[in-house]
Amino acid sequence: MNLTGMMLIGERDVAGSGKEIRAIDPATGTALDPVYRDGSTTDIKQAVALAEAAFDSYRHTTPEQRATFLDTVAERILGLGDVLIERLMAETGLPRPRLEGERGRTVNQLRMFARVVRKGDWLGVRVDHAQPERSPMPRSDLRFQYIPVGPVVVFGASNFPLAFSVAGGDTASALAAGAPVIVKGHPAHPGGSELVGRAIREAVRECGLHEGVFSLVFGSTPEFGQALISDPGVKSVGFTGSRAGGLALMKAAAARPEPIPVFAEMSSINPVFLLPAALESGAERIADGFAASLVGSAGQLCTNPGLVIAVDSPALDRFIQRTTEALGQAPASTMLTPGIHAAYQRGVARFSEQAGVQVQARSQAASQDNGCQAVLFTTNADTFLAGHEVLGQEVFGAASMVIRCSDVAQFHALAKVLEGQLTATLHCTNEDDPQLIAGLLRLLELKAGRLLVNGFPTGVEVSDAMVHGGPFPATSDPRSTSVGTAAIHRFLRPVCYQDIPDAALPPALQRANPWNVGRSETQ
Ligand code: NAP
């Protein structure tokens, strides 16, 4: 499949007319062909109008039709073969195994949502049967199900060019919910976005769906993204990226005459608490796991472990020493874009300049453009508590800070000042104080969307029980997840049907239950 530099607005290939967008190979600085261009407000209007036109027929597809579509998208993405992987290697600097793994995850995610759609639990059907004889007032027949909110705009992420981009989790969950999707491709990987967009378009055709079910547009200015989500036809937004970007979109969405929800995943430093007995017995083993988790993908993962909290002790010195050795062996890896590399350098400089913060270790120096040299900082709890507004901010990349505490009581004080997180981790053994473990978990469940014991937060399972979310600024809305089957609920809303004649009810609510979905019924 050849790249054309076009946007995909329904069935039409549309050339942008604005600012040039050119992918850059971050390892060499080479600009890649073809040239893409920012779309116009007319392009936005057309994509949204098509999505609105598609909404009625798409939301009324049967579970089997919609699931077949999701499975077909997965097949078409696999059918792109190596062209997709090679293009994304050039556009992102990510290595082949990482991209092949991410493609597997993306395809599995689509198939997982196909299974969810077929099963029908997402409809959440509840039936309160009528009680005509109830006194003093009869009860009506009440039937509840979820329906999709309407067209969804998805912002592709820079750091997951497949799993959080054109056919990523937000798109899969919105399509599963019955919502047409308009993706704004990330300007860092337009070629990979076009390839995946064409795969989705082929699946739309093959499944006989309305062309407006999917569009891909490009834009590289804040104004473009804000105009896109300000169109009255858009009913919800999925975003993964910076805190500044997420906040700007939340503001624009709230300022519309009809405000709409924005599900933005923004920043998280993913604290890791090392309890004393675990540290004493496993300092070196934990350090090896930590160093690997820190440097993987040049640290450009939202679940990167950016903070380690432990009591100052010889065991902590052993942990730091081993991490220092591991980082000394680690080569610098290429970051996704020159902009992300520059932001990383600024973040490292910001921490380095803070009084009471030491640069403890670095990975090998970069020999290539945009190489990420990992950094391990150390400080003490008092310094962090006094400067948490700066030191508690995400530095996107392979940077982490070890906080030396005078005692475990400081664990609670630190946990309390942390902002909302995607994850929080404890390393502990049976020898650690159970009350300390329980107390920390009680506090951390208020701070994070996922709690882990004796693991590392990178590597997010895509499954029913996964939560990839958390209080602000981890996300804009802590009531949901962007990974796992529960993500479908972001793009649904409940409707109650009261005393509606059976033939006029949606199929899942009819007495004969023709879709055979699970229902919660009260007589
Ligand atoms: P980004 O700058 O937030 O951009 C993500 C998407 O949002 C792009 O399509 C961008 O379009 C759009 N956007 C950004 N600001 C906007 C605004 N004010 N109004 C409307 N649209 C806006 O993120 P990025 O390019 O991926 O990386 C930059 C930084 O984001 C990183 O250095 C890192 O700090 C953070 N980041 C964090 C995570 C995480 O998981 N925690 C993931 C990725 C990035 P334009 O190009 O048109 O601006």
Residues whose N, C-alpha, C, O or C-beta is under 5 A from the ligand:
A	BS01	NAP	F155 G156 A157 S158 N159 K184 G185 H186 P187 G219 S220 T221 P222 G225 Q226 T240 G241 S242 A244 G245 A248 M266 S267 S268 L301 C302 I340 A343 F396
